[in-house]
Amino acid sequence: MGAGSFGTAMANLIAQNTDVLVYSRNPALVEQLAKDRYRFGVKLHDRVRVINDLERVAGECQLIFPIVPSNNFRSMMRSVTKYLEPAHVLIHGTKGLDVTGIHLDDIPKKGISRRQLHTMTDVIKEESVVVRVGALTGPNLAQELLEGQPSASVVASKFDEVIARAQLVLASPQLHVFETYDLLGAELAGVLKNVIALGSGILEGHGLGKNIQAMLITRGLHEMVYFGRALGSENRAFFGTAGIGDLIATATSQKSRNYTFGHRLGKGEKLAEVAATSQELAEGVRTLMITRHLARNLRLRVPITEMLYRIVFEDFPVDEAMNYLITYPYEVDVDFL
C-alpha cells in the first residue's frame, strides 16, 4: 500500500518471489503506470500490478505492507480497516510518528505528551482488528533498491510467523533480511535517525567537513538511544542493522531524502521552499517537530534535537549551533554498550 519510491522498490523486490498488488490512491497514476510500466525511472516487475481498490487489496492479499508517509498513515488505515480481518498480517515500512489530539502546527504552542505519541504499529492496532503486525526497517535507501543495489533490512515483530512470512517474500540475492523481536526499538531507531540525517545534511550543505559530521552522527546515536529508553524501548536495536546501520546510510548519502533535504537547508534555502519543491516527504522534519516538544514535556536533555529544531524552524545560525554542540558536555553511558 503506497506507490512512493520505497513502496515501489519493495514491490519490485517482493515480485522476485510472488505476485504483488500495489495500491495507489491516485487514479491518474494508476492509469499511467498501467500504460508505461515505469515508476521513478525504473521498470515495474512483470508480476507487479498497480490498482486503486482497497477492497481488492484486502481480498486478494493476506500479507500487506503499508508504506505511506506518517502524516497519512492513520487516515489510510481508517480507509482500509473495514476490509481487514484478523487473518491479515500487516508489516509497515513507514519511519515516522503519529500524534493524536493536536494538529502538527499547534504543537509549538500547546506541546505534546507521551500519551499523544504513537508508532505506526500502535496505529495499526488502534484502527483495525489485525493482531499480527511488524515493521520493516534498516538501511534501505529507496533509490539504491530501485537501482538493484544489494542491501539488508530488518523485520521486527513479536510474532515468529510474521518474521517468517516476511522473510519468505523479501529475501533475495539483492536483499538480506534480519530479524528482531524488539519491535519498539526497531521502529524508534528507524524514526529517530531521520533527525540526525537531516542534521548531517545541513552540515554538508553549510560547507562543514566530515570531522564535524562524524561527531554529529556519533553523538546523535547516543541521543537516539537516550530518547528510545525514555520512550520504553531496549538498547539493542539501536546498535544493530536497524539502528546504526540505517543511521550511517541515511546520514551520509545524497540518495537519502532527509540528508538531501537538510543539505538544501544548509545551503540557505528556507524550510517552506524546500518542502514545496521536494518530490517526497522528508520524515525527519515532521519527526523533529514532534520529538523536540515531546522532549521538553518529558524533561529530556537532547541538545542535538534542540539545536536542529532551532536551525530548521527558527532560522538559528548553523555556526552558532555547532559551536554549542562542540562544547556541550558529553559522556557515554556504559549501560548503553
Secondary structure, 3 states (H helix, E strand, C coil): CCCCHHHHHHHHHHCCCCCEEEECCCHHHHHHHHHHCEECCEECCCCEEEECCHHHHHHHCCEECCCCCHHHHHHHHHHHHHHCCCCCEEEECCCCCEECCCCHHHHHHHCCCHHHEECHHHHHHHHCCCCCEEEEECCCCHHHHHCCCCEEEEEECCCHHHHHHHHHHHCCCCEEEEEECCHHHHHHHHHHHHHHHHHHHHHHHCCCCHHHHHHHHHHHHHHHHHHHHHCCCCCHHHHCHHHHHHHHHHHHCCCCHHHHHHHHHHCCCCHHHHHHHCCCCCHHHHHHHHHHHHHHHHCCCCHHHHHHHHHHHHCCCHHHHHHHHHHCCCCCCHHHC
